[in-house]
Amino acid sequence: MSSPCVSHQQQVRLRLRAASRLPAPDTASFAPPAPRRLRVAHAAMSAKAPLGVAPAEEGAGTPGQQAVLGQMVEDAAVWCAVHGLVVGDRANQRSGTVPGVGLVHAPFSLLPARFPASFFNQACELAPIFNELVDRVSLDGEFLQAALSRQVLNSIHWILLVNSGLSFSNFRTKQVDEFTSRLLEIHDKMMSINKKEDIRLGLHRSDYMLDSETNSLLQIELNTIASSFPGLGSLVSELHRTLLKQYGKVLGLDPKRIPQNWAATQFAEALGRAWAEYNNDSAVVLMVVQPEERNMYDQYCLVNHLKESYPFLSITYGVATIRKTLAQVEAQGQVLTDGTLVVDGRTVAVVYFRAGYAPTDYPSEAEWRARLLMEQSSAVKCPSIAYHLVGTKKIQQELAKPNVLERFLDNKDDIAKLRKSFAGLWSLDNEEIVRSAIQKPNLFVLKPQREGGGNNIYGQDLQDTLIKLQKEQGEALAAYILMQRIFPKASLTPLVRGGDCFEDLTISELGIYGAYLRNRDKVILNNQSGYLMRTKVSSSNEGGVAAGFAVLDSVLLTDELGITLCDEYGNLPLIVDGEGRLFGLAWEGVCFEQAWACAVSSTAFAAKLAAMLSATPQTDKLTWAAFGGAYDF
């Protein structure tokens, strides 16, 4: 053991080795075949890398493990082709419109992401609570109108104040607010005619990250419309399980630690049960899709499951599905006098939206007429316009305010569990919050009312946007919310895209699916329904797979057993500023000069460490250690 005053570079290497997805098992007796196809690119971090993330200097794993990864790439690509883990190739113009043309495997991580079991279970436990919350908030039309109308009116006021033309940022804000305003108009029309949704179906996904600063699971957003990848997400979990059954021993990874993922079948079951509640055997499920959809095979996973027989529905044949764009619904659809929705001559029992969540889905008035037509019908909507509005960023921020959850939920334990998962969320009518975000932009994310990847604003762009909007009568800020930026730990990960494997420093985002079905006072389903893990290069701010920012991944559950090493008085490592003042508890970033001055001898430290490890059961499952000094081994 060397002196406690180690270099930062040495610490980085130690930290990256510990964070790698590959352990270091004994592979001396294993002689793997040479890789047939593997291109590994050690990507250097860009200047826009997140704070606290260092560049990867070494690859993960031993040479034997690296050779195994090469063979795994080919095996995984074949598995994807055979089992339908595919998307449309952007290079082929017909791949988004003609099924079976221009297929390429979906981008994926070659190895599953390590994730603490306790946090995974916490996220799963929250799913039914969020399901119930969405349903109850959706019934409070006045709350939705009041919260979202303030945003729209403030932004319209700001637009009227600006007479010198619209910049790009201004145009985007106006576009977002017009979109929210149109949704509110439909919702208001349904309220004015006292339209009731007796059968309510929600297929949700709540997204989380593990924050390394607070060691807590924090929610990023709650998706209530077009929650994507239940099909492909289930498949990538099975892909990883298959790979680890073959290669897990040499890699030191147990396939049994990948949790079962039934998202596709459980979403299909929820759609099937909603169809059954509608009680018309000749009716169909209408899937509303975009005109060009390269992620259509994720959607077809659900279609295929619906075609199967369902004993719980007391039927021996499948449920038929038709796919239509909003424009096609407008051209081919009608609502009969009894409220029945008919599209292309077929009675529709359930409308399942996989489009309609973004302004670009409504290029003309025809699409808006289609949305209104479906809302006016008696078909089950997934989601209804009210469920859709509950999933907006503004409502997420409103629900995080003190005493608001109590308006909708009675169980104090459930309220506490939800609140524990909330990140910091703020509206922008508070000058102090805006000023803090301008001064420390790397601690915030500016989020508009938009779904899909590529919309959030970070760092210098966030600062520039806030300053510019303040100068231009910044009431347009009401179209956004500010969110606490989450800092997850990074790990070296082999990523596969287009048949090539490259290694980079990545962070992951866990999505938990939830299915909720209610018919008046009877709750038929309220389940956690599988999961989605997405992994992205840590230098990328956005995380959408379909938008090209991330890859599909799965979960490898880890035990949590750790030790904290400190001085004899129990003091933990502290960060000290230039004047010697303590200003924060830290697990890394120790002041080396102070550590050198106060450190115990290497002999004493080694003796204490050996005694602790010998007294600790299951030390082979140790997953973390915190040091009261900086030691190099």
Secondary structure as GFF3:
##gff-version 3
##sequence-region A 1 633
A	DSSP	alpha_helix	8	19	.	.	.	ID=ss1
A	DSSP	alpha_helix	63	83	.	.	.	ID=ss2
A	DSSP	beta_strand	86	88	.	.	.	ID=ss3
A	DSSP	beta_strand	103	105	.	.	.	ID=ss4
A	DSSP	beta_strand	108	109	.	.	.	ID=ss5
A	DSSP	beta_strand	113	116	.	.	.	ID=ss6
A	DSSP	alpha_helix	117	138	.	.	.	ID=ss7
A	DSSP	alpha_helix	141	161	.	.	.	ID=ss8
A	DSSP	alpha_helix	168	192	.	.	.	ID=ss9
A	DSSP	beta_strand	199	211	.	.	.	ID=ss10
A	DSSP	beta_strand	216	223	.	.	.	ID=ss11
A	DSSP	alpha_helix	230	251	.	.	.	ID=ss12
A	DSSP	three_ten_helix	255	257	.	.	.	ID=ss13
A	DSSP	alpha_helix	263	278	.	.	.	ID=ss14
A	DSSP	beta_strand	284	288	.	.	.	ID=ss15
A	DSSP	alpha_helix	296	307	.	.	.	ID=ss16
A	DSSP	three_ten_helix	311	313	.	.	.	ID=ss17
A	DSSP	beta_strand	321	324	.	.	.	ID=ss18
A	DSSP	alpha_helix	326	332	.	.	.	ID=ss19
A	DSSP	beta_strand	333	335	.	.	.	ID=ss20
A	DSSP	beta_strand	341	343	.	.	.	ID=ss21
A	DSSP	beta_strand	346	353	.	.	.	ID=ss22
A	DSSP	three_ten_helix	359	361	.	.	.	ID=ss23
A	DSSP	alpha_helix	365	376	.	.	.	ID=ss24
A	DSSP	beta_strand	380	382	.	.	.	ID=ss25
A	DSSP	alpha_helix	385	390	.	.	.	ID=ss26
A	DSSP	alpha_helix	393	399	.	.	.	ID=ss27
A	DSSP	three_ten_helix	405	407	.	.	.	ID=ss28
A	DSSP	alpha_helix	412	421	.	.	.	ID=ss29
A	DSSP	beta_strand	425	426	.	.	.	ID=ss30
A	DSSP	alpha_helix	431	439	.	.	.	ID=ss31
A	DSSP	three_ten_helix	441	443	.	.	.	ID=ss32
A	DSSP	beta_strand	444	448	.	.	.	ID=ss33
A	DSSP	alpha_helix	459	471	.	.	.	ID=ss34
A	DSSP	three_ten_helix	475	479	.	.	.	ID=ss35
A	DSSP	beta_strand	480	484	.	.	.	ID=ss36
A	DSSP	beta_strand	491	497	.	.	.	ID=ss37
A	DSSP	beta_strand	500	519	.	.	.	ID=ss38
A	DSSP	beta_strand	522	537	.	.	.	ID=ss39
A	DSSP	beta_strand	551	553	.	.	.	ID=ss40
A	DSSP	beta_strand	555	558	.	.	.	ID=ss41
A	DSSP	beta_strand	562	565	.	.	.	ID=ss42
A	DSSP	beta_strand	574	576	.	.	.	ID=ss43
A	DSSP	beta_strand	582	585	.	.	.	ID=ss44
A	DSSP	alpha_helix	592	598	.	.	.	ID=ss45
A	DSSP	alpha_helix	602	615	.	.	.	ID=ss46
A	DSSP	three_ten_helix	619	621	.	.	.	ID=ss47
A	DSSP	beta_strand	624	627	.	.	.	ID=ss48
###
